[in-house]
Amino acid sequence: MIVQQEFLNKLKDFGINTYESKLWTALLSRGISTAGELSDIANVPRSRSYDVLESLEKKGFIIMKLGKPIKYVAVSPEEVLERVKKKVVNAADKHTQILNNLKGSEILNELTLLHTQGVEMVEPTDLSGAVKGRSNLYNHLETMVKSANHSIDIMTTTEGFIRKVDNLKSFFQKAKDRNVTIRIAVPITKEIEKTIRDIKHLADVRNTESINARFCVVDGTQITFMLLNDSEVHPTYDSGVWVNTPFFASALKKMFDTEWQRMKPLSVTK
């Protein structure tokens, strides 16, 4: 049986390697078969077949029949998918529990102490970095929002506004609960009126027409600004720069304040 390599590669999503994919698809085509037969069909070395079939059995892809010669029965792909999904969920739950148990633990306290002492030794000019990829950018913005004590000022694009609300709304809520002032400047279009209604109880949103920029200033001390127009770059290649510098951040915040006064407050109805 000849199975295209492209098809076998797709089976990696099931969590199996090349030999496992070959033997599993061979068994699916036969329904029931011996290790030797499957080895010949799938072009897998006989010296490896039993180990690979044992691995597939442990993963729930096949069943070994009792008797001699030993034969194997294929489990339906639909059932295999459910088993794999259940395994992934259980593993994720287990790792989540482990990570949750680390909160407040001695090791986390020691790591935090090391970080705090390390930051104290760092020159202010070294507290900066490049952030690559839109996913990483939003992870970093999340960290900034969670650290805010007084203010969060954001200037963004229409598309960026929708993404920020989708990704950061729950963190905006927590910031609001801490009495943090949130202001967002964005070019207003009809497409985002619903999104504005969804967040107007958390943030003051105003229309900006004269400036096209993407940045976030937190507490007038740290900034993340994006380097590219999000409508012209693939999310993978989006990038930004983070700097923790009150000197520059406070200046940019004052410029934002000045521009903010020129923007008209919105009156978006329900």
N, C-alpha and C positions, 0 to 999 in steps of 0.2 A: 504494500500500500504506500503510495507516494502522497505525502502531505506537504503543501507548500510551506516554506520557511516563514513567510509573512504571516500565515495563519497560526503556525506554532508560536511565533513571537507574541501574538495577541493573547495566547493562553497564559502568559506570565501574569496576567491580571488575576488569575485564579490562585496565584502563589505557588506555581510549580515550575521546575526547570525544564530544559530541553528534552532530556531523556524521559522525564515524567510525562511531558506533553506527548511525546512520540508513542510511548507505551499506552497511555490512556486513550488516545485517539484510535490506536490499533485495536484496543479491547472494545471500544465503543462500536467499531465497525464489525466486530465479530460477536459481541454479546457475551460470549464465554470462551475461554481459551487457556492454554498452558503457557508457562513462562517461555518455553522454547519456541513455540509458535509465534508468540508476540515478539520475541527477539528477532526472529527472521522477518516478520512483517514490518516491524518498525525500524529495522536496521540499527538495533542497539546491541552492543556486545553482550553475549550470554553471561559473561563474568559479572556484569553489572545488573542484569535484568532482575534477579531476585531481590537485591538491595533496593532497587528503584520501585519494584512492585510492593515491597514491604512498606516503603515510605508512602506510596499512594494509598495503601490500606490504612495506615495510621491517620492519614489526612481525610479519610472518608470518601475517597474517590472510587474505590473498588472493594469487593468482598472476596475473601478466599474461601473456596468450597472445601468441605471435608472430603477425605478420600485420596486415593492415588490413581493416576498422577494428580498432583495438585493443579487445580484449575482456578481461574479467577473470573468473577462476574462484574460487569460494569454497573455502576450506580448511575441513574439518569442525570444528565447535566443540570436539570432544574433542581434536583435534590442536592447535587453537589454545590450549586450556587448558594442555596440556603445554608448549607453547612459551613461554607467558607465565610459567608456574611456573618453568621453567628459567631464563628471563631474570631473574626476581626473585631466584632463588637465586644466580645468578652475580653479580648486582649486589651482593647482600648479602655474599657472600664477598669480593668486591673491596673493598668499603668496610671490612669487618672487617680485612682485611689492611692497609689503609691506616692504620686506627686502631691496630693492633698494632705497626706500624712506628714509630708516634709514641712508644711506650714507650721511655723512656731517651733520646729525641731531644733536641736542643738547644732546640727550640721548647717542648717540654713542661717542660724544666728552667727555662726563662725564665718560663713561665707559673706554675710552682710557686713560683718565687722571688717573683714579683709578689704571689701570693696570700699567701705567708708574711709578706712585709713589710706587706701590707695588713691582715692579721689582727692583727699586732702593734700597729697604730695604732688598732684598733677598741676602743671602750670595752666592758668585759664586759657591760654592760647592753644593748648593741646586738647581742650574739650570740644572737639569738632569731628565730623566724619562724613563720609559719603554714603548715601543709602541708595542701593540699586534695586530696581524692580518695584512695581506698584504695590504688590503685596507687602513687601518689606517696608515701603513708605507708610502704608496704613498701620502696620504694626508699630512703627515708630511714633506716628501721630497719636495712636492709642496711648502709648507710654507717656507722651507729653501731656495729653488731656488728663490722664490719671494723676499726674504730678502737679497740676495747676492748683494754686491757692487763692488767686485773686481774679485773673482775667485770661480769656482765650480769645484772640483776635485772628480771624481767618479771612483771607481773600482767595477766591477760587473761581473756577469756570462753572458754567451751567451743568455740564456733565459731572464735574468734580463735586459739585454740591450734592447731587443725588447720591453719589458714591459715599460721601462723607456721612450723610444722614443714615444710609444703610449700614455702614460699618461702625459708626461711632455714636449712634443715638443713645444707646444704653449708658455709655460713658459720659455723654453730655448730661444725661439725667443725674448721674452721681455727682458730677461737677456742680450742677445746679443746686443739688441738695447741700453742697458745701458752700453755697452762696458765691460761687464763681460766676462772674459776668461773662457771657458768651456773645460775641458779635460776629456776624458773617456777612461779608460783602460779596455779591454775586450778580452777574448780568441776569436780570429777570426775564423769563419767557413763560408762555402759557403752560409749557410742558412741565414746569417745576412748581406750579402753584399748589398742587396737592402735597408735594413734599414740604413746601413752606408751611402749609397748614399743620402738617404732622409734627413740625418742630418749633412752631412759633411760641409755644409755652415754655420752651427751653432756651431759645436763642433769639436775639434781635437780628432780623435779616433786613438788609437794605440793598437797593439796586445801585450797582456801579456800572457806568457806561464809559468812563474816560480811561480806566485802567484795566489792562488784561494781565493778571498775574496770579501766581499760586504760591501762597505761603501761610504759615501759621506762627503766631507769636504768643508765647505763654508767659504770663506774669511780667512781661517786659524784660525777661532775662535770657530766654532761649528762643531760637528761631529754627524752623525747617522751611526752606524754600526750594521749590521744584524748578529744575533748569529748563524744562521743555514744555511746549504746548501739548496738553494731553490729547488734543484732537489730531495731532500729527505724529504721535509716537505710539508704538506697540507697548502694551502694559509691561511686557518683559523688559523693555529697554528704558522705561521711565526711570528717572533718577532725581535725586535731590541732595541737598547739603544741610547738615545740622550743625549749628554752632551754639554754644552756651556762653554768651557774652553779653552781660548787662549793658555795656557801653554801646554796642551796635543795636541790640534788641530794643533798648529804651528809645533810641532815636527813631527806629522804624515804627515803634508803637505810637510815638508822637505824630509822625507823618500820617499814620493810619487814623489817628484821632482827628486830625485836620481834615482829611478826606472824608471821614465818616460824617462830619457835620454838614458837608455839602450834599450828602446823599439823602434822598427823600425816604422817610419811613414808609413802610408798605401798609396797605389796607386790604389784606386778603381776607375775604369773607369765607364762611364755612360752606 
